[in-house]
Amino acid sequence: MNHARFFRPFEIAEIEFEVLETVVFAEFAIIASSAIIATSRTKPSMIFSAEILSNTPSAMIVFRFNYYKMFLPFCGRVPAYVFPIVFYLFKAIILCMPNIFERKGREAQVFRSESVLYPEHVPVVLPHRDAEIDALVFALKPVSEGKKSQHVFVFGKTGTGKTASVKFVLNELEEFSDRAKGLYLNCFEFNSRHSILSAIANFLKAAVPRRGIATDEVYSKILEMLKKSDFAPIVVLDEAEQLLAEPDEAKVFYDLLRVIEFCDKRFGLIMISNDPALVSRLDERVRSSLHVQDVPFNPYSPQQLKDILRERCKYAFLPGALEEEVLNVAAGHASRLGGDARIAIECVWRAGKEAEKENSQKVSLEHLKKAFALVDEHPFKKVLPSLNDSEVLVLRLLCEHDAMLSGGLFKKFLDRSGQKLSLRRFRDIVSKLESLKLVNAPLIEKGMHGKSRLVSLAVSSALLSEEMKKAQAAQGTAAKK
């Protein structure tokens, strides 16, 4: 029997092999080769080498030929004209299949503007912060009139609206007057004197690298550019307590205050911190020149948290997509955790994501309960596994004895650990734990005995003890394995 007019399984397999070996093929090459094979005994590899074109991904061709191969056990010898028909049939099926991301986009939508719930969002309305905003405006208003502004110290617990309020006021100030511009720096990222001064210099249009240039030279650049500048910079140092871990880095406060002595340009400074005793820990020379206006931010009440959530959710969710009870429960949950608005907002956002994942058109309490489990209520859970034995021991001692002066804590540490650790190294441990927001260590006066640090936990001792036990148990299990 003459097989020249039929496809054979061996030849189809050969074609598939060639597709696997070659990067791209045109559809025309496949169909043309199929026709040639149907009428001759030419080797498929020779045909493909002669008919290679482009624009068709090899992965798709392999996928299509796999469909062909599925029919081979059933067809044995099939007329040549059948395979082009099957080819285009499966092509139509493949082209009609939606992209996996397109399918994900067809879920039920509950958000109108999801970004309103993001941590970096600066709202247009800040409920229950009118007094604090008025205090910031009063301190900064003179800059818009070409006068000297007051330096400001903003303090309060996490999630009380400190950063959002300061950014909101700066945005309003820049819109009101072109005499002032704000520069926001988070001291977790800009945690050294050099990096902060470099950022200010670049803000003033002096191209200065963050490394490879002396700090004093950067400072000179700032003074030079300030004389040419037509606006007064308002520098915001968020998480300012991070700069006090090392004495050399804390000199940046003195640098910024000296600007006024060397330059006629006005210079505003806003410090934001969770530590209300931050100013008292600054160098005496800085404190004598700083003259800050304190703006405290108190924790939100449950009702205030509910008002904040309602204001955000009005813009974040579609009408009717959020059950009213979700706001009440989320506000109560955040209130129990210290009145942290960030937790309340994140819980509602994650509840909305859970609703979309389940293709639900309404965010319910069940979605919120799942969100509670996802939200990291206690950041120390992430950092505990990275702490060494000495750092964990300091935390254990504080769990047992509450607040202690650094000298007494050092003695108990030596007795418990049996280590020969220097006092300087112990101070480094305390500073690290403070930077991780696990402890508070403000500097206090001891009268004739000078100054000392009062070290205390910045988190719940019960929760910390529980998490340390879990971490220890997990390490023991891993060691047995």
Number of C-alpha atoms within 10 A of each C-alpha: 3 6 13 15 18 20 24 19 18 11 18 18 17 14 23 20 15 17 22 14 10 13 13 18 20 17 18 14 18 22 17 16 20 22 18 18 24 21 15 12 12 14 13 21 15 11 18 19 12 11 15 16 15 14 9 14 15 18 13 15 20 17 13 18 20 13 14 18 16 10 11 17 9 9 13 12 14 16 12 19 15 11 16 15 12 14 17 14 11 16 14 11 9 13 9 9 10 10 10 8 8 10 10 13 11 10 15 15 19 23 21 15 14 16 13 20 23 13 12 10 11 17 15 12 13 17 14 15 16 12 11 20 18 13 15 24 16 13 18 25 18 13 24 18 12 14 14 18 20 21 21 22 24 24 24 18 19 19 22 23 22 24 20 18 23 24 18 16 17 22 14 13 20 14 11 12 14 13 17 24 19 22 17 17 19 15 19 16 12 20 22 21 18 21 20 23 24 26 22 22 24 18 17 22 14 17 13 19 14 17 10 7 12 10 17 12 12 25 19 12 21 25 19 16 17 23 13 10 14 13 21 23 22 22 20 24 25 24 22 24 25 25 22 19 18 14 11 12 17 21 17 19 21 16 15 19 17 14 17 15 9 11 14 11 20 19 24 23 22 23 23 25 22 22 17 16 16 18 20 14 17 20 15 11 10 21 15 9 11 20 13 17 16 17 19 18 20 17 19 23 19 21 13 17 29 24 18 21 23 16 16 20 24 14 16 21 22 16 13 11 19 23 12 13 11 22 24 17 18 27 29 18 19 25 22 11 13 16 24 24 27 17 24 26 27 21 30 25 24 21 27 28 21 20 24 22 14 12 15 18 18 21 25 19 18 12 23 24 17 14 21 19 10 13 14 14 14 13 13 17 15 9 11 16 14 10 12 10 10 15 17 16 15 22 22 17 17 17 19 10 10 13 17 17 16 20 16 11 19 19 11 14 19 14 11 12 13 9 10 8 13 11 13 8 10 20 16 15 17 23 19 17 22 21 18 16 16 20 22 23 23 20 18 15 12 10 7 6 7 8 12 15 19 19 23 23 20 14 16 12 17 9 14 20 15 12 16 18 12 12 15 13 12 12 13 11 10 9 8 6 6
